[in-house]
Amino acid sequence: MIYETIVHERSAAHRTLANVAQVILLVGFGVLFGLILADAPDVSHGADAVKALQAGPIEGEDWHGNVRRSVPGR
């Protein structure tokens, strides 16, 4: 009975340390990913983005943005 309690306490401490290590690793990867994104070039105002924003409606597009496969009247 005493032996089982000691083994259980040791395994509980092991699990706690493993969980803490996992949290530290996840936070570290999150910070690293954030730093990578912060250094990424901003492409939201490039020529392609401006052209996409100024593009007219697609032929056959309704007001929801859905495009019909066959345009009526053809």
C-alpha positions in Angstrom: 0.0 0.0 0.0 2.8 2.4 0.9 4.8 1.4 -2.1 1.8 2.2 -4.4 1.4 5.7 -2.9 5.1 6.5 -3.4 5.0 5.3 -7.0 1.9 7.3 -7.7 3.4 10.4 -6.2 6.5 10.0 -8.3 4.5 9.6 -11.5 2.3 12.6 -10.6 5.4 14.7 -10.2 6.8 13.4 -13.5 3.5 14.3 -15.3 3.5 17.8 -13.8 7.0 18.5 -14.9 6.2 17.1 -18.4 3.1 19.4 -18.6 5.1 22.4 -17.5 7.8 21.6 -20.1 5.1 21.3 -22.7 3.6 24.6 -21.9 7.0 26.3 -21.9 7.7 24.8 -25.4 4.4 25.9 -26.8 4.8 29.4 -25.5 8.3 29.5 -26.9 7.1 28.3 -30.3 4.3 30.9 -30.2 6.7 33.7 -29.5 9.0 32.5 -32.3 6.1 32.3 -34.7 5.1 35.8 -33.7 8.6 37.2 -34.3 8.7 35.5 -37.7 5.4 37.1 -38.6 6.5 40.5 -37.3 9.5 40.4 -39.6 7.6 39.3 -42.6 7.2 42.0 -45.3 3.9 43.7 -45.5 2.3 42.8 -48.9 -1.2 44.1 -48.1 -0.6 47.3 -50.1 1.3 45.8 -53.1 0.3 46.4 -56.7 -1.5 43.1 -56.9 -3.6 43.9 -53.8 -4.5 47.3 -55.1 -5.6 45.8 -58.5 -7.7 43.2 -56.7 -9.5 45.9 -54.7 -10.1 48.0 -57.8 -11.4 45.1 -59.9 -14.9 45.3 -61.3 -17.5 42.7 -60.7 -17.2 39.3 -62.4 -19.6 38.7 -65.2 -22.5 36.6 -63.9 -21.8 37.5 -60.3 -24.8 38.2 -58.1 -24.9 40.6 -55.1 -23.8 37.7 -52.8 -20.6 37.3 -54.7 -21.6 34.0 -56.2 -20.8 33.4 -59.8 -23.2 31.4 -62.0 -21.7 28.7 -64.2 -23.8 29.8 -67.1 -24.5 33.5 -67.7 -28.1 34.2 -68.5 -28.8 35.6 -71.9 -26.1 33.6 -73.7 
